[in-house]
Amino acid sequence: MDVLRHILSSPRRFTAPVLTLGNFDGVHRAHQAILARVVAEARRLGGEAIAITFHPHPVAVLRPERAPAVLTALRDKLQLLQDLELDVVVLQHFTAAFAQLSPEAFVERFVVDRLHTAKLVVGHSVSFGHQRRGNAALLETLGGRLGFDVEVIGPVRVDGHEVSSSTIRRAVTTGDVRLAARLLGRPHFSTGRVVVGKRRGAGLGFPTANLDVRDGLLPADGVYAVRAEVADGSHGGVANVGRNPTFGENARTLEVHLFDFAGDLYGRRCRVSFIERLRGEVRFASAEALAAQIRDDAARARAVLVARP
């Protein structure tokens, strides 16, 4: 998959592009439905499957005080898009100046003049252009006038919930990672580099990998059954998200104890998928009481992971 950051100045030429556009935060099941149509239509037409996405999140530029925490870091989002067999991702740098571009000008400049799009596939709630005035109806009108087909994908519902990034964000922030997984089509995950921590876990008999998570939304504070992708493959484990109140700390961290693993992970990247929330974070009277609880947490996490392979 090619990632193009400066599409207007890139010499890259395209073959019968089938295009979509959006933020694709989380690359959830509704996004997957749209992207699957893009890929299918591109293969049918003998063309290329292309997505235009925006970075940083538009709200972070236009109203930073209301910017949502993104579900997936940019690096992870690009990997998820690649896994869906897109040919090209256009990573449009979103700025205040770009936000002033009218939806008509955006379509003419990007969709028609630069990409020569054969077909555009969008979700029913798509919005773009100055004051978010661009929508599916406008795209259908412009497509008829400028010579490209438009297909609109309706809402995707799972267990009575309309799938959206905001719905998933609420589930993650309340610790309902099981609902988040159903809407995402996979467990919610966080990725970071393993750094040196306080080494308290080893002293309690449960050595932990401490992840430096720079981007991507951590779930609510608490203890979770997890699966972690590390250097030698996938491992089950138990993770704590929070501030370690037993030891009076304030910084929010993600610490993971991996089952049946004895390697050195310092400096390596690790992806932690949250399978089930076991309990909230609690302040214990002593390190011994905490160690006893961790033993119980680990046993429960193993049982969860066996039940949900």
N, C-alpha and C positions, 0 to 999 in steps of 0.2 A: 504494500500500500504506500503510495506517495503522499507525503504531507507537504502542502504548498502554503507558505506563509505570506507570500507577496504575489497573489494571483494576477493582479493587473500588470505587473512588470515581468512575470515569468514567461519564458519562451515556450513553455509546454503547450502542445496542441492536443486536442481531445477528439475522440471518435464518438459520434452520436451519444452525447452525455445524457444519462438519466440522473436527475439531480434532486436532492432534498436539502432543506436548510432548517437550522434550529440549534438550541444550546445543547441538547442531548445529555443533560446532567443525569448521571446514573445509568444511561443507556438501558432504560427499563423496558418492560414488555410492550408498551405502546410505541416507544422508539423502535424496538425490534420489529414490530409489525410494519412500520413505515420503511425501515431499512431493508427488510426482506423483499418488499415490493420493488424498491429501487434496484436491488441486485437482480431480481427475477426479470424485470423489464429490460435492464441493461443487457442481460444475457440473451433475451429474446430478440433484441434489436441489433445485437452484435456491437454494442457500445460499451461505455464505461459507467460504472456506478460511482457517483460523486456526492459527497455531503459537504455543505458549507456550515461551519460552526464558528462560534464567536468566543474570543478570550481577551480580557477577562469577562466574567458574567456582566451583561449590560447593566444590571441594577447596581453592581459594584462601582460602575463609572458614573451613572446618572444620579443615583441616590444611595451613596455608600453607607449611610446610617441604617438603611433598610436592606442591605445586601444579605441574601441567604448564604448560609454555609453550604458550599458545594458538596454534593454526595460523593463525587469522585474527583480526584486530582487529575490534572490535564494529562499527565503521562498515562494514567490508568484508563482514562476515557479514550485516548487514541488507541490503546491496546484492545479495548473492547470493540471499538469500531473496526479495527483490523480483523478481529476474530469473526466479524460478520461478513467478511469478504468484500468490503468496499475496495475500489481501485484507487480512489483519490479522496483525501480530506483537505478541504481548503480551510485553513485556520486563519480567519479574519480577525486582525487586531481591532478590538472595539474601543473607540475613543469618543470623546464628546463631539468631535468634528464629524466622525462617521455617523453618529446618531442623528445628525441633522439631515442626512441624505433621505430624500423622499422615497417611499416605496416604489414609485414609478421609475425614478432614476436608478435605484438599486437594481431593479429587474432589467432595465435596458442596459445598464453598464456591465453587470455581472452575469446575469442569466442569459442574455441574448448576445450582446456584442463580444463579450470575452469567452463565454463557454459554448455559445451556439447550441443551447440546450434543446434536446429532442422532446424530453418529457420531464415534468416536475411533479414529484410526489410529496405531499405535505400532510400533516395532521390537521384535524378539523379546527384546532384552536391556535394555529400558527399566527404569529404576529411579528412584524418587522417594519423597519423604516421609521421615519420621524414620527414621534408621538404614537408609535406602534399602530399606525394607521393601516399598514398592510395586513391583509387577512386572506383567507382562502377564496372568498368571493372576488376580491380584487385580482388575485392571481388568475382565476378563471377568465375574467374579463380581459386581462392583459395577454393571457395565452392565446385567446381567440384573435386578438388584434396583432400580436407580434409573432405568431406562428409556432407556438409550442403547446403540447398537450399538458393537461393538469389532471391529476388524480388526487382526490381528498380521502384520507383514511379516517373513518369515524372513531369515536371513543372506544377504548379497550377497557373492559370491566373484568375484575377478578374478585370473586366472593362478595359481590355487591359494591365494590369500591372501583371508582373510575381511576385508572392508573395515571398518575402524574408525579412529577418530581416533588411537588409540594406535599402531596399525601405521603409519599415515602419518607420525606424529610421529617414529617411529624411523627411517623412510626419509629424512626430511628432515634429521634431525640427523646422519646418516651420509653425507649428500651424494648419496643415491640419488634424485635428483629425477625420474628417468624412471619409477621404480616409483611414487613419490608421485603423478605425473601420471596414471598408469593407474588408481590407486585413487580419486583425486579426480575424474577425468573432465575434468580441465583441468590445466595446469601450476600448481604451487605458486607463490604470489606474495607479495611484501612491498610495502607501501605506505608512503611517507613524504614529507616535504616536503624539497625541495632546499635545502641550506644551503651557506654558504661553507666550503670545506675548506682544505687546505694549498696548493692550486693546483700540486701537484707534477706531476699528470698532464699539464697544459698544457705544462710545461717539458720533458716527455719526448716531446711530440708527440701525446699522447692525452688531451685534456681530458676530465675526468670530472664527472658529477653526483654529489654526495655527499648521500645520503639520511639524514635523521633519522627512523629507524624506531622509534617508541615502543612499538608492540604488534605481535604476530604473530611467528612463529618464523622466524628466519634459518636457512638451511641451513649445513652444515658449512663451515668455512673453506676457501677455494679459489677457483678461477676458473671462471666459468660462461658459456656462451652464453645470452643472455637476449633477451626482447622487452620493451620498455618502452612503456607508455601515457603519453604526455606531452601537452602543450598542443595540438599540431597533429596528433595521431594516434599510430600505432604505429611504433616503430623497432626494428630489430635492434641488438644491441650485445653487449659483453663486460663482465662484472662481476667485481669482486673482493670477496669477503667475508673479513674477517680483520683483522689488527692491523698490517699493513705492516711486517714484520720487517726489511726492508732498511733502513728508516729508524728502527728502534728504538722504534716506538710500541707502546702497550699497549691503547688503546681499540679496541674492535671496531667496524668500520665496513662500510657497503655503498657501494661506488663503482662507477659505471656509465659506460662510454664508449659513446656512441650513434653508430652508423654514419650517415653522410650527414645530420648534424644540426648546425646552427650557431646555433641560437636561444639566448635567455637563459631559463633555467629557475629562477633563484633565487626562492625563496618559493613555487614551485608544487608541487602534489602530483604524485607520479609512482608508477605501479604497475609493478613489475619482476617478470616471470614467468621462472622459472628453467627453461630447456629441457634443458640437459645440463651436467654437470660435466666440465670439461676437464682439470683437474689440481688438486693440493693447493697450499696456499700455501707459498712457498719464500723463503728469505732469499738475496738475490743479493749478489755481491761489490761491485757498483758500480751506479750509476744507469744507466750505458750497457748493462750486461748485462740489467738489468730492462727497459729500453726494447726491446732485441732480443727478449726473451721476449714482451713485450706484442704486438709486431708478429706473432709467430707465433700467439699466443693469438687475436688478432683475425682472422687468416686462417682458423684452425680454426673459430672461432665463426661466421664467414660461411658456411663450408661446411656446418656443422651446420644452420643456419637455412634454407639452400637445400634441404637434404635433408628438412627437417621443416617445411614451410610452414604 
